[in-house]
Amino acid sequence: LADAHGHAVHLGERDCSVQRRHQKVIEESPAPGIDDTLRERLGAAALTVARAAGYVNAGTVEFLLDRDAGFYFLEVNTRLQVEHPVTELVTGLDLVELQLRIAAGEALPFGQTDVRIAGHAIECRVYAEDPERGYMPSSGRVTYFLPPQGDDVRVDSGIETGSVVPAEYDPLLAKVIVYAPSRAEAIERCARAIDACAVEGVKTNLGLLQAVVAHPAFVAGALDLGLLESMHAGAFAARLPDDVLLAAAASDVGPFETARGDDPWRMLGAWRASGRVRLAYAYHGRTFAVDAERIAGRRDAWRMTVDGRAHEIEPFADTVGNIIVREGGSETAWRVRREARRLILETDGRRYVLARPAPSAAGLSRAAAGTGEMRAPMPAVVVRVLVSAGDHVTAHQPLVVLEAMKIEHIIGSSIDGVVRQLRCTVGQRVAEGEILVEVTSGAEPGDATS
C-alpha cells in the first residue's frame, strides 16, 4: 500500500505456486517455508520497486523464488489481486477500503511496525472447467449453488442458482477462503469447505481442489509450480468417503424415512422383491453407487457395498429425526435434509450435497469418435479452420481451433479418412455437441490413392 504522501507499507507475502497454465488455483498466506529473514528481504524489495516507480495505490509485486531462497522480479499488478482476501484475513485490514482512501488522497493511517500477521489463510478458486479432460471449460446454466458456511469460512462468489456461465469470459465462479490459527487447521477447514461446496449444471474443479489440499506435498508445504502437472488427471476425480454414501443409502432404505412424498411405492424405501437394489448419487460431477441388500434374519440390518467394499450397517432414527448409522461398535448421527432431488447430509461440522444423477451430454464428442463426426465439446467460437472438404486427414490431426473462456482448444480427427463436410466457419458460435467436421473413414470411392 502506497499513498500520495510518501508512505508505503508491505502486508506480508502470499504463496501462489499451485497453478495450471500460469493461472493461479490455490493461494495462501503466510507462505510455507518462508522465514522472517526472507520475508523482510521480499518486503524490502517490493517497497523499493514501489518507491522507485512513485507508485500510489494498492498493488502486488510478484517474484519467482528458487530452492536456495533466491528470488527474482516477475511483475507488478497495479490493482487488487483475486487472492487479496487471504491478506485481509491474516492482517485484519480491509484492502478495498484502503485502496479507495488512497485514491481519495488520504494518508495511510498506520506504519510498517503496525502491520501484524496472525494465523493462516487459504483461498481456493472454483473454476467452471473439467480438469480430467485437460481443463476443458464448461459453460451453461448453474442449476444449483450452495456455498460452504461456517466460522472463518468466506465465499466471494459471482454466481447463484440460475446464473448463466458464458463461454466468452474467465471461468472463475467463486473463491472459497478459510482462516485458522495454524496452517494445519486451515488445511482441515479448507478441505471441509470444499467438500461442502455444491455447484451443479456446469463442470467444476472441486475434485481437483479436494486432491490438492489432501496431497502430501501441499500438506507439507513443499510447493512448486509443477505440482498440478505432476498429478495424474485421474487424481482430480471427486472423492466421497464411504460413511457419507452409507448415510445417504440408509436415508433411502430405512423404514423410518418420512419425507418420501405421496407415492406409496417410494414409501417402501429401496426394498425390492429381489432384496437387492443399486442406489446412485452425484457429487462434484461424479456418480457414486451403493449396492444395498437386506441381511436375512437381522431386523433392519443391511449389507452395503461401495466400490467393492462391504459394510454391514443398522440404520435407525433418533427422537429428533437424525439418522443414526451403526457399523460394528460405532455410531454416527447424520442430519439429512431433502431438497427436490438432493440430499444434504451433515455431521460434526461436515456437510455434503448429493444429487440424483441426471443424463449428461458430456460424452457427446467421445460417443461420436468412431463415426467421424467431430463435435464441439463445449460452447465456443470457431477461430481457425485448418482443413478443407476433400482433404485426407489422420487420427489426431488438428481440424478446428475453438476459443472458450479465453483459452484455445484444438479439435482433432478421431479417425484416418477424408474430410466429407465442413459444418463450421471462422467466427461462428457453436453449441456443445454441435458437429464441426465430418470425416469419412478411408478414401472416397474411386480414389486411387487408397
C-alpha positions as CSV (number, residue, x, y, z in Angstrom):
1,L,0.0,0.0,0.0
2,A,1.5,3.4,-1.0
3,D,-0.2,6.7,-0.6
4,A,0.4,10.1,-2.2
5,H,2.2,11.4,0.9
6,G,5.3,9.3,0.6
7,H,4.2,6.5,2.9
8,A,4.4,2.8,1.9
9,V,4.0,-0.5,3.7
10,H,4.0,-4.1,2.7
11,L,1.5,-6.6,4.1
12,G,3.5,-9.8,4.0
13,E,3.5,-12.4,1.3
14,R,1.3,-14.9,-0.4
15,D,2.3,-18.2,-2.0
16,C,0.5,-18.7,-5.3
17,S,2.6,-21.7,-6.6
18,V,-0.4,-24.0,-7.2
19,Q,-1.1,-23.0,-10.8
20,R,-2.2,-24.5,-14.1
21,R,-1.4,-22.8,-17.4
22,H,0.0,-19.9,-15.4
23,Q,-3.4,-19.4,-13.8
24,K,-3.5,-19.5,-10.0
25,V,-5.6,-22.1,-8.4
26,I,-4.8,-22.0,-4.6
27,E,-3.2,-19.2,-2.7
28,E,-2.2,-18.9,0.9
29,S,-0.7,-16.5,3.5
30,P,1.8,-16.6,5.1
31,A,3.8,-18.7,2.5
32,P,5.0,-22.0,3.9
33,G,8.8,-22.3,4.1
34,I,9.4,-18.5,4.3
35,D,11.3,-17.4,7.4
36,D,11.4,-14.0,8.9
37,T,14.7,-13.0,7.2
38,L,13.4,-13.9,3.7
39,R,10.1,-12.2,4.4
40,E,11.9,-9.0,5.3
41,R,14.0,-9.2,2.1
42,L,10.9,-9.7,0.0
43,G,9.1,-6.9,1.6
44,A,12.0,-4.5,1.3
45,A,12.4,-5.4,-2.4
46,A,8.7,-4.8,-3.0
47,L,8.9,-1.4,-1.3
48,T,12.0,-0.5,-3.3
49,V,10.1,-1.2,-6.5
50,A,7.1,0.9,-5.4
51,R,9.1,3.9,-4.3
52,A,11.3,3.8,-7.4
53,A,8.1,4.0,-9.6
54,G,6.5,6.6,-7.5
55,Y,3.6,4.2,-7.0
56,V,0.4,5.3,-5.4
57,N,-2.3,2.6,-4.9
58,A,-2.7,-0.9,-3.6
59,G,-0.6,-3.4,-5.6
60,T,1.2,-6.6,-5.7
61,V,4.9,-7.2,-6.5
62,E,5.4,-10.8,-7.8
63,F,8.6,-12.7,-7.5
64,L,9.8,-16.2,-8.5
65,L,11.6,-18.0,-5.6
66,D,14.2,-20.7,-6.2
67,R,15.2,-23.6,-4.0
68,D,18.1,-21.6,-2.5
69,A,15.9,-18.7,-1.3
70,G,17.0,-16.5,-4.2
71,F,14.1,-14.5,-5.7
72,Y,13.7,-12.8,-9.0
73,F,11.4,-9.9,-10.0
74,L,8.5,-11.0,-12.2
75,E,5.9,-8.2,-12.4
76,V,3.8,-5.7,-10.6
77,N,0.0,-6.0,-10.6
78,T,-1.3,-2.4,-10.2
79,R,-4.6,-3.4,-8.6
80,L,-6.1,-5.7,-6.0
81,Q,-5.5,-9.4,-6.9
82,V,-8.1,-12.1,-7.0
83,E,-6.3,-13.6,-3.9
84,H,-6.4,-10.4,-1.8
85,P,-8.8,-11.9,0.8
86,V,-6.1,-14.1,2.3
87,T,-4.1,-11.0,3.0
88,E,-7.1,-9.4,4.5
89,L,-7.7,-12.3,6.8
90,V,-4.2,-12.5,8.2
91,T,-3.8,-8.8,8.6
92,G,-7.3,-7.8,9.6
93,L,-7.2,-5.0,7.1
94,D,-9.9,-4.1,4.5
95,L,-7.8,-3.6,1.4
96,V,-10.8,-2.4,-0.7
97,E,-11.4,0.4,1.8
98,L,-7.8,1.3,2.0
99,Q,-7.4,1.4,-1.8
100,L,-10.4,3.8,-2.0
101,R,-9.0,6.0,0.8
102,I,-5.6,6.2,-1.0
103,A,-7.4,7.2,-4.3
104,A,-9.3,9.9,-2.3
105,G,-5.9,11.4,-1.3
106,E,-5.9,10.2,2.3
107,A,-2.7,9.2,4.0
108,L,-2.2,5.7,5.3
109,P,-3.4,5.5,8.9
110,F,-0.6,3.2,10.1
111,G,3.0,2.4,9.5
112,Q,5.0,-0.7,8.8
113,T,5.5,-1.5,12.5
114,D,1.7,-1.6,13.0
115,V,1.2,-4.4,10.4
116,R,0.7,-7.7,12.2
117,I,0.4,-11.1,10.5
118,A,-1.6,-13.6,12.6
119,G,-2.9,-17.1,11.8
120,H,-3.1,-18.6,8.3
121,A,-5.5,-18.2,5.4
122,I,-6.0,-20.3,2.2
123,E,-8.0,-19.5,-0.9
124,C,-9.3,-22.0,-3.4
125,R,-10.6,-20.8,-6.8
126,V,-13.6,-22.7,-8.1
127,Y,-13.5,-22.7,-11.9
128,A,-16.0,-23.9,-14.5
129,E,-13.8,-26.4,-16.1
130,D,-13.1,-30.1,-16.2
131,P,-9.5,-31.0,-15.0
132,E,-10.0,-34.6,-16.0
133,R,-10.4,-33.5,-19.7
134,G,-7.4,-31.2,-19.9
135,Y,-9.2,-28.3,-18.1
136,M,-11.9,-28.1,-20.8
137,P,-14.0,-25.1,-19.9
138,S,-17.7,-25.7,-19.1
139,S,-20.3,-23.1,-19.8
140,G,-24.1,-23.2,-19.3
141,R,-26.6,-22.6,-16.6
142,V,-25.9,-23.1,-12.9
143,T,-28.8,-25.2,-11.8
144,Y,-27.9,-25.3,-8.2
145,F,-25.3,-23.5,-6.0
146,L,-24.9,-23.9,-2.3
147,P,-21.7,-22.3,-0.9
148,P,-20.0,-23.6,2.2
149,Q,-20.7,-21.9,5.5
150,G,-19.2,-21.8,9.0
151,D,-16.9,-19.9,11.2
152,D,-13.9,-18.4,9.4
153,V,-15.2,-19.5,6.0
154,R,-15.6,-16.8,3.5
155,V,-17.0,-17.2,0.0
156,D,-16.7,-14.5,-2.7
157,S,-19.0,-15.6,-5.5
158,G,-20.0,-14.4,-8.9
159,I,-22.9,-16.9,-9.3
160,E,-26.1,-18.0,-7.8
161,T,-28.6,-20.7,-8.7
162,G,-29.9,-19.8,-12.2
163,S,-26.8,-17.9,-13.3
164,V,-25.5,-18.4,-16.8
165,V,-21.8,-19.1,-17.2
166,P,-20.9,-17.7,-20.7
167,A,-18.1,-19.1,-22.9
168,E,-16.6,-15.7,-23.5
169,Y,-15.1,-14.9,-20.1
170,D,-12.8,-16.2,-17.4
171,P,-14.1,-19.5,-15.9
172,L,-13.8,-18.3,-12.3
173,L,-17.1,-18.9,-10.4
174,A,-16.3,-18.4,-6.8
175,K,-13.5,-18.2,-4.2
176,V,-13.6,-20.3,-1.1
177,I,-11.4,-18.7,1.6
178,V,-10.7,-20.0,5.1
179,Y,-8.8,-18.8,8.1
180,A,-7.4,-20.6,11.2
181,P,-4.8,-20.1,13.9
182,S,-2.4,-22.5,12.2
183,R,-1.7,-23.8,8.7
184,A,-2.7,-27.4,9.7
185,E,-6.0,-26.2,11.0
186,A,-6.5,-24.0,7.9
187,I,-5.9,-27.0,5.6
188,E,-8.5,-29.1,7.6
189,R,-11.0,-26.3,7.4
190,C,-10.4,-25.8,3.7
191,A,-10.9,-29.5,3.0
192,R,-14.3,-29.4,4.8
193,A,-15.3,-26.2,2.9
194,I,-14.5,-27.8,-0.5
195,D,-16.4,-30.9,0.5
196,A,-19.5,-28.8,1.4
197,C,-19.5,-26.6,-1.7
198,A,-22.2,-27.6,-4.3
199,V,-22.3,-26.5,-7.9
200,E,-24.5,-28.2,-10.5
201,G,-25.2,-27.5,-14.1
202,V,-21.6,-26.9,-15.1
203,K,-18.4,-28.9,-14.6
204,T,-16.1,-27.6,-11.9
205,N,-12.6,-28.2,-10.5
206,L,-13.9,-29.1,-7.0
207,G,-12.4,-32.6,-7.3
208,L,-9.0,-31.1,-8.2
209,L,-9.2,-28.9,-5.1
210,Q,-10.0,-31.9,-3.0
211,A,-7.0,-33.8,-4.4
212,V,-4.5,-30.9,-4.0
213,V,-5.5,-30.0,-0.4
214,A,-5.0,-33.6,0.6
215,H,-1.8,-34.1,-1.4
216,P,1.3,-34.8,0.8
217,A,3.4,-32.1,-0.9
218,F,0.7,-29.5,-0.2
219,V,0.2,-30.6,3.4
220,A,4.0,-30.5,3.9
221,G,4.2,-27.0,2.3
222,A,6.6,-28.4,-0.3
223,L,5.1,-26.4,-3.1
224,D,6.3,-25.5,-6.6
225,L,4.9,-24.5,-10.0
226,G,4.9,-28.1,-11.2
227,L,2.6,-29.7,-8.6
228,L,-0.5,-29.9,-10.7
229,E,1.4,-31.1,-13.7
230,S,2.9,-33.9,-11.6
231,M,-0.5,-35.2,-10.7
232,H,-2.4,-37.6,-13.0
233,A,-5.7,-36.3,-14.3
234,G,-7.4,-39.3,-12.7
235,A,-6.4,-37.9,-9.3
236,F,-8.8,-35.0,-9.9
237,A,-11.9,-37.1,-9.8
238,A,-14.1,-36.1,-6.9
239,R,-13.9,-38.3,-3.8
240,L,-16.6,-39.2,-1.3
241,P,-16.0,-41.0,1.9
242,D,-17.8,-44.3,2.4
243,D,-19.6,-43.1,5.5
244,V,-21.3,-40.4,3.5
245,L,-22.6,-42.8,1.0
246,L,-23.7,-45.2,3.8
247,A,-25.7,-42.4,5.4
248,A,-27.3,-41.4,2.1
249,A,-28.2,-45.1,1.4
250,A,-29.5,-45.5,4.9
251,S,-31.8,-42.5,4.5
252,D,-33.2,-44.1,1.3
253,V,-33.7,-47.7,2.6
254,G,-34.8,-47.1,6.1
255,P,-38.5,-47.5,7.0
256,F,-38.2,-44.5,9.3
257,E,-37.9,-42.1,6.4
258,T,-40.9,-39.7,6.5
259,A,-40.2,-37.3,3.6
260,R,-40.9,-39.5,0.6
261,G,-44.0,-37.7,-0.6
262,D,-47.3,-39.3,-1.6
263,D,-46.0,-42.1,-3.8
264,P,-46.8,-45.4,-1.9
265,W,-44.1,-47.2,-3.8
266,R,-41.5,-44.7,-2.7
267,M,-42.7,-45.1,0.9
268,L,-41.5,-48.7,0.7
269,G,-37.9,-47.3,0.5
270,A,-35.3,-49.2,-1.5
271,W,-36.8,-52.7,-0.8
272,R,-37.4,-54.9,-3.8
273,A,-38.6,-58.5,-4.2
274,S,-35.1,-59.5,-5.1
275,G,-33.9,-57.9,-1.8
276,R,-31.1,-56.0,-3.6
277,V,-31.0,-52.5,-5.1
278,R,-28.4,-50.2,-6.5
279,L,-28.6,-46.6,-5.3
280,A,-26.7,-43.8,-7.2
281,Y,-25.7,-40.3,-6.1
282,A,-24.0,-37.5,-7.9
283,Y,-21.4,-35.4,-6.2
284,H,-19.0,-32.8,-7.6
285,G,-19.8,-34.0,-11.1
286,R,-19.1,-37.7,-10.4
287,T,-21.6,-40.5,-9.9
288,F,-21.2,-42.9,-6.9
289,A,-23.1,-46.2,-6.5
290,V,-24.1,-48.2,-3.4
291,D,-25.5,-51.8,-3.6
292,A,-27.9,-52.3,-0.8
293,E,-29.2,-55.7,0.4
294,R,-31.1,-56.7,3.5
295,I,-29.3,-59.2,5.8
296,A,-31.6,-62.2,6.3
297,G,-32.6,-62.8,9.9
298,R,-31.5,-59.4,11.2
299,R,-34.1,-56.8,11.6
300,D,-33.3,-53.5,9.7
301,A,-29.7,-54.7,9.0
302,W,-28.2,-54.0,5.6
303,R,-25.2,-55.1,3.7
304,M,-23.9,-52.1,1.7
305,T,-21.2,-52.4,-0.9
306,V,-19.3,-49.3,-2.1
307,D,-16.8,-49.8,-4.8
308,G,-16.2,-53.4,-3.8
309,R,-16.0,-52.6,-0.1
310,A,-18.7,-54.3,2.0
311,H,-20.2,-52.7,5.1
312,E,-22.9,-54.2,7.4
313,I,-24.9,-51.4,8.9
314,E,-28.0,-50.9,11.1
315,P,-29.7,-47.6,10.4
316,F,-32.3,-46.1,12.7
317,A,-33.7,-42.7,13.6
318,D,-33.3,-40.9,16.9
319,T,-36.0,-38.9,18.7
320,V,-35.1,-35.6,16.9
321,G,-35.1,-37.1,13.4
322,N,-31.4,-37.7,12.8
323,I,-30.4,-40.8,11.1
324,I,-28.0,-43.0,13.1
325,V,-25.8,-45.3,11.2
326,R,-24.4,-48.1,13.4
327,E,-21.5,-50.1,12.0
328,G,-19.6,-52.5,14.2
329,G,-19.3,-50.8,17.6
330,S,-19.5,-47.2,16.3
331,E,-22.4,-44.9,15.6
332,T,-22.6,-41.7,13.6
333,A,-25.6,-39.3,13.7
334,W,-26.4,-37.6,10.4
335,R,-28.9,-34.7,9.9
336,V,-30.5,-35.3,6.5
337,R,-32.5,-32.8,4.5
338,R,-34.2,-33.3,1.2
339,E,-34.4,-30.5,-1.4
340,A,-36.1,-31.7,-4.5
341,R,-33.8,-34.4,-5.9
342,R,-31.0,-33.6,-3.5
343,L,-29.8,-35.0,-0.1
344,I,-28.0,-32.6,2.2
345,L,-26.1,-34.6,4.9
346,E,-24.4,-33.0,7.9
347,T,-22.5,-34.4,10.8
348,D,-19.8,-33.0,13.2
349,G,-19.1,-29.9,11.1
350,R,-19.1,-31.8,7.8
351,R,-21.6,-31.2,5.0
352,Y,-22.2,-33.0,1.7
353,V,-24.8,-32.2,-1.0
354,L,-25.7,-35.3,-3.1
355,A,-28.0,-35.3,-6.1
356,R,-29.8,-37.9,-8.0
357,P,-27.7,-38.5,-11.2
358,A,-29.1,-37.0,-14.4
359,P,-28.2,-37.9,-18.0
360,S,-25.3,-35.8,-19.2
361,A,-24.2,-34.6,-22.6
362,A,-20.6,-34.6,-21.6
363,G,-19.8,-37.7,-23.6
364,L,-21.1,-36.3,-26.9
365,S,-17.7,-35.9,-28.5
366,R,-16.5,-39.3,-27.3
367,A,-19.6,-41.0,-28.4
368,A,-19.2,-39.7,-31.9
369,A,-15.5,-40.6,-32.0
370,G,-16.0,-43.7,-34.1
371,T,-18.4,-42.2,-36.5
372,G,-16.1,-39.5,-37.9
373,E,-18.3,-36.7,-36.5
374,M,-16.1,-34.2,-34.7
375,R,-18.3,-32.2,-32.3
376,A,-17.8,-29.2,-30.1
377,P,-17.1,-30.3,-26.5
378,M,-18.4,-27.0,-25.1
379,P,-20.0,-23.8,-26.3
380,A,-17.3,-21.8,-28.1
381,V,-16.3,-19.6,-31.1
382,V,-14.5,-21.0,-34.1
383,V,-11.2,-19.1,-34.5
384,R,-9.5,-21.3,-37.2
385,V,-10.5,-24.0,-39.7
386,L,-7.4,-26.0,-40.6
387,V,-8.7,-28.3,-43.4
388,S,-10.9,-28.2,-46.4
389,A,-13.5,-30.6,-47.8
390,G,-11.8,-33.5,-49.6
391,D,-8.6,-33.3,-47.6
392,H,-7.0,-36.5,-46.3
393,V,-6.5,-36.5,-42.6
394,T,-5.1,-38.8,-40.0
395,A,-6.3,-39.6,-36.5
396,H,-5.5,-36.8,-34.0
397,Q,-4.7,-34.3,-36.8
398,P,-5.9,-30.8,-35.9
399,L,-9.0,-29.8,-37.8
400,V,-10.6,-26.8,-36.0
401,V,-9.5,-24.4,-33.3
402,L,-12.1,-23.2,-30.8
403,E,-11.9,-20.4,-28.2
404,A,-13.8,-20.7,-25.0
405,M,-13.2,-18.7,-21.8
406,K,-10.1,-17.1,-23.2
407,I,-8.4,-20.4,-24.0
408,E,-7.9,-22.0,-27.4
409,H,-8.8,-25.7,-27.9
410,I,-7.8,-27.9,-30.8
411,I,-10.3,-30.3,-32.2
412,G,-8.6,-33.2,-33.8
413,S,-9.8,-36.0,-36.1
414,S,-10.8,-39.2,-34.3
415,I,-10.1,-41.4,-37.3
416,D,-8.0,-41.6,-40.5
417,G,-10.0,-40.6,-43.5
418,V,-11.2,-37.9,-45.8
419,V,-13.0,-34.6,-44.8
420,R,-16.5,-35.1,-46.2
421,Q,-18.0,-31.9,-45.0
422,L,-17.1,-28.7,-43.0
423,R,-20.0,-27.6,-40.9
424,C,-18.5,-24.5,-39.3
425,T,-16.8,-21.3,-40.3
426,V,-14.4,-18.9,-38.7
427,G,-16.2,-16.6,-36.3
428,Q,-19.2,-18.9,-35.9
429,R,-20.5,-19.6,-32.4
430,V,-21.2,-23.2,-31.8
431,A,-23.1,-25.1,-29.1
432,E,-21.9,-28.0,-27.1
433,G,-22.3,-31.2,-29.2
434,E,-22.7,-29.3,-32.5
435,I,-21.0,-31.1,-35.4
436,L,-18.0,-29.2,-36.7
437,V,-16.4,-31.6,-39.3
438,E,-17.5,-34.9,-40.8
439,V,-14.7,-37.3,-41.8
440,T,-15.4,-40.5,-43.8
441,S,-13.2,-43.4,-42.8
442,G,-10.8,-44.4,-45.6
443,A,-10.6,-42.8,-49.0
444,E,-13.6,-41.7,-51.1
445,P,-14.8,-44.2,-53.7
446,G,-12.7,-44.1,-56.8
447,D,-9.7,-42.5,-55.1
448,A,-6.7,-44.4,-56.5
449,T,-4.5,-43.4,-53.5
450,S,-6.4,-45.7,-51.2
